[in-house]
Structure formats: C-alpha cells, structure tokens
C-alpha cells in the first residue's frame, strides 16, 4: 500500500467505524475495524507503518470515543501493529495454518489487553465472565476478518 | 553519532514502537491532566461539528417511519378512547410524578446523542450541548427512564458523557423502600451490581433503586433501576444486589443534563 492509499483507507475505516459500527452492535459489543486495518497494514507494509497508523488511530478513537483510559487504544494498536509487522513477507515461509494461527493470536492478545484493562474487576471476581467478554469481543472482530479473507486474504 | 543515527534508522520500527508505546502509557497516566482534557474537549467539538448534520439527516430519515408509527398509534388511541376512563388511576400516578419533578426543581438541559463511542464496548457518548448551554464537567446525565452517566469533558457545543457501562463509573444508590445504600457498578448487558450493602438489610426483588444523593454529581431520588436478585456472600458482612438498569442505552437518543438542584442551594 502506498501512503496515499493508506490515508484514504484509514479515513474509510474511520467512517466505517462511526457509521456502520453502531448498526453492528450486538449486546453492547461492536467490531473493531481499526484493529483489522492495523493487522492488514502490519502484514502488508511492516511494523513501522502499522505502529504509526495504529498510534494515530488510537488517538482519534480515544480522543472522541472513550469514557476513561485515554491512551489505551493507542497502546493496543501500537502493539498490534508491531506484532503483525513481523508477519510481513512470511506467508511463503510458514504453512497457511501457522500464519493464520499467528494473526489470530495477535488479535486475541490485543483484545485480551483491552478486556484486562476495561474489565479488571471481572478478572478477580468472575473469571468466567471475563473470558466470556474477551472471547465474545474477539470472536466478533475475528469473524469479520474471516469473511474478509475471501475478499482480500492476509498474506 | 553517525553510528547511532544509522542504528536508529536501521531499527526504526523497533524505535518507533518503543517510543509510541511509551507515549501511550504516559497518556494513560495523565488522563485527567488539564492539557489532555482541553485537547479532548476541542477534539469532540470539532468532531461533533461533522456529526450534527449527520444526526439531522438520520432524524429526517427516521421521520417517515415515525410518522407511520404515530398514525398507527393515533388510530389505536381512538379505538381505545373508551378505556381512558379506566386509566384515571394511571393519570393520578403520573400527576404525582409531575409534582415530584416540580418539587425537585432540577434544571434539565435537553440534549441529543450524537454518537455512542466507537470502541468495541461503548463507554461514552457525545451529546450536542456544551459549556455554552451551561453544561460543565461532572454533571449528571439522565434519560426519561433513569440515570445514564455523567459529563466528563465539555467543549463549547458538545460534551462527552461517561456512561454507566464504563468500568470506572460508580454511583452511590439507595434501595427503596428499605433505604439501604450501596455502590452500584455495571456488570454487563443491562445489569448492574450493588456492593457494600449491609447483610441484615431487608431487600426484595422488585425494589426500586434510586440515587442516594451522597455525591455532588447526582441529585437524590433519580431512578436507576429495579432489584432482580440478592446474594449473600459467605464470610463477609455485606451482600450483593443485582439490578436491572432502567435506562436502555441501546435505544437511547435523547438525554437531559442535570444543571443544578435547587435543594443544594
């Protein structure tokens, strides 16, 4: 992806998150289009771009859309971008299943950190409920990523 | 020097990562710093500038459906006209509520919800009133059903509301008619939990939960929800009370900001 393309796609995802996100909300959970974007950027452009885009996207989200923990989205997206950047050009080296498991792992890790911060008390008081929230939130975004693989596979 | 420069350039992805990670962590620690609050309030003002026309368009689109619904409702009301006499009891009750509203003398500023956050879990919403309308930080936000949250950031024309689904949102409540107090926090869906409730308190399912008035933010007796379950914790001197929250955030479109409570003056 070229820089202009990157900016356009990021703006598109921003619009998608604002306009479509609320419509796709199920029981208070909505998909994270930014996370998907950052994984894609990381895999196709490498860590450097993914980290920068992730940080900026996180700032936008936190600047206008969170009640508390300003900076959490930036932290998560920066980490996601950095980790997914290691997958750049590795599709040919790994078998597809390993490659897929790694990016699924990165998404799960991102949502784990998110859930850990947001639902700290559940970690202590009701671990099953914590797992439920973590898996449900991750699964929703992963499902969309799964559908996206038919249109534009990660590689 | 040149070596350091080359090392940075060749490891730019690692350097950028650590740098931005540090900045993110730093931001997490300075959430309430005035500068950060100022930047965020300006950001929501700018952002709401784009959202207002969008919200206007949405409301226009919704008008057609709303009109159909109203026509349907009107027809039903005509058919049910005869039953109105039997509703006198309800009318009296509503009148009592109106009297209560007058007595409480809350100054309410109506607001439209422009956006309900964009993170995977909604923790805030942006409303279209700000400092120009008299709204300030830490003011209660309610719907016609009950408590929704409190303002945490105020721009000139818009504000960010921390809603009850944010894990850091707590509210001091009173369970009626018993009068027992406790601290309420959201646990998922439309449910919340009240902690620090006396173990010997006589609480029944169906009891009403209202604000206690202990905080400076929420005036007392604002409806919060209804008790759905009571759990005694073994080995502790408190019980947990489950509450179904009165305000359904998934349907909420209009709210009120409580500007002042005459009782406090």
Interface residues (C-beta under 8 A of the other chain):
Chain A: X17 X18 X21 X22 X25 X27 X28 X29 X30 X31 X32 X46 X47 X48 X51 X52 X54 X55 X58 X61 X62 X63 X64 X65 X66 X67 X68 X69 X70 X71 X72 X73 X74 X75 X78 X79 X81 X82 X85 X111 X114 X118 X119 X120 X121 X122 X126 X129 X133 X137 X140 X141
Chain B: X12 X13 X14 X16 X17 X20 X21 X23 X24 X25 X26 X27 X28 X31 X36 X39 X40 X43 X44 X47 X115 X116 X117 X118 X119 X120 X121 X122 X123 X124 X126 X149 X152 X160 X161 X162 X163 X165 X166 X167 X168 X169 X185 X187 X188 X189 X249 X250
